[in-house]
Amino acid sequence: MSTGLPFLLAWALLWVLLISVCLFAFLRGGPAERTGAVFLFVIPVLSAVGDIVLPERVFLVGRLVCDGALALVFLLLAVRYASLWLGGAMLFQAVQFSLQAGYFVTGRAHDALYVVINNIDFFGILACLTAGTLAASRRRREAAAPVNSPLSETI
């Protein structure tokens, strides 16, 4: 694990972004966004704890299992709620799982290519969750808007 200042700064910024997006989704989203946010937050926390306390080989298997579980959660949510953002998040998570599995099976060390794909994929999942939360918030606002607009009074 690299401990250089740029690595630590990027790591801290990614955690701030994760916490911000998940909190936003939990506070402003609907049931699908809240559930997705909880699981999207819990899995990286488990991964960070596992990285500290588990041996490397056990940690890699655990992270692979967690990525598969998160993909399954997004699949179940996509089937239940039929939301476009969930389909996107599910596909991004499938890429994440494939990336983990590919590096695990080949025994390849995590290189710069892994970091780039992993981070782009993670941003994609967060972007899907943010878009879904914005859409759910907008739908809720429109549903709560007064129905006595000037057009409906003339009819």
N, C-alpha and C positions, 0 to 999 in steps of 0.2 A: 504494500500500500504506500502510495506516494504521500509525503507530508510537506511538500513545498507550499509556499504561501499561495500561489495561484490555485493549486488544487483545493486547499482549505477554503479559500474565498469562494470558489465555484461550488463546493460542497455546501457551504453555509447558505449561499444564495438559492440553491436548489431546494434546501429544506424550508427556507422562508417562502419560496414560491409554492411548494407543496402545501404547507400549512395555510397559506393565504387562500389558495384555490379551494381546498377542502373545507375551510371555515366558511367561505363565501357560498359554496354549494350546500353546506349543511344549514346555513341560516336563510338562504334565499330560494333554494331549490325545492322541488317536489319530492315525493317518496323515492323515486328512482335516483335522483341526484343525491339525496341524503345517503341512501344505501351505498351508492357508488363511492361517495366521498369517504364514508367510514372505512370501507374495505381498501380503498386506494391509500388511505392514511395508515391503516393498521399494518398492511403488508410491508411497506418500507421501514416502519418502526421495528417490526419483527426481524427484518433483514439486518438492520443496523445493530440490534442487540445480538443477533446470531453471529455477526461478523466479529464481535468482541469476545463472546464467550465460547463459541464452538470451534473445534478444529476445522481446518480449511476444507477438507473433503466432505465432512458432514455438513458444513455450512453451504457448500455448493449444491449438494443434494436438497437441502432444505429450501434454498432459494429457488431451485427449479420447481419444487413442489408448490411453493407459495405463488410463483408466477403462473403455474398451471391452474391453481385454485382461483386466482384473481381473474384469469381468462374465463373460467367456468362461471364465476359470479357475474361477469359482464354478459356472458351468453344467456344465463338464466334471466337477468334483468332485461336484456334485449327481447327475449321471447315474451316476458311478462308485460312489459310496457311498450314494446314496438316503437322505440324512439330512435331517431336517426343518430343522435350523439352516442347512444349505447352501441350501435352497430360499429361506428368509427372507433370507439374505445376498445371494443372487443377485437377488432382487427389489429389495432396497434398493440394490444396485449398479446395477441397471437404472434406477432412479430417479435415481441420481447421474449416470449417463451421459446420461440425457435432460435433466437440468438443465444439464450442461455443454454439450451439443449445442444446446439452446435458446438459451442465452446467447451461444454462439459464432456461430450462424447469424444471429441478429438483431443481433449486434454490441452488445448491451446491456451496459452497465457493471455490474460486480458490486456490487449494492446490498444493503440490509439484508435484503430478501426472500431473495436468493441465500444470504447468510450463514446465515440461520435454517434454510432448507431443507437446505443443505449440512451444517450441524452436526447437525441432528436425524437426517438420513440416516446420517451417520457414526456417531453413537451407536447407531443401529439395527443397523448392521453389527457394531459391537463387541459389542453385547448378544447378537446371534445367535452370534458366535464364543464368547463367554463361556458361553452356555447349552449350546452343543455340547460345549465342553470339560468342563463340569460333568457332563453326561450321560455322556460317554466315560469320565471318571474314575470315576463311580459304577458303570458297567458293568464296568470293570476290577476295582474293589474287590469287587463281588459275585461275579465269576468267580473271584477269588482266595480268597474266604471258604471256610472249611472246610465240607465237605458233610455232616459227621456232626453234624447238629443233633439235638436231642432227638426231633423228629418223625420224622426218617428212621431213627433207631435203633429205634423202636417198630414200624415197618412190617416 
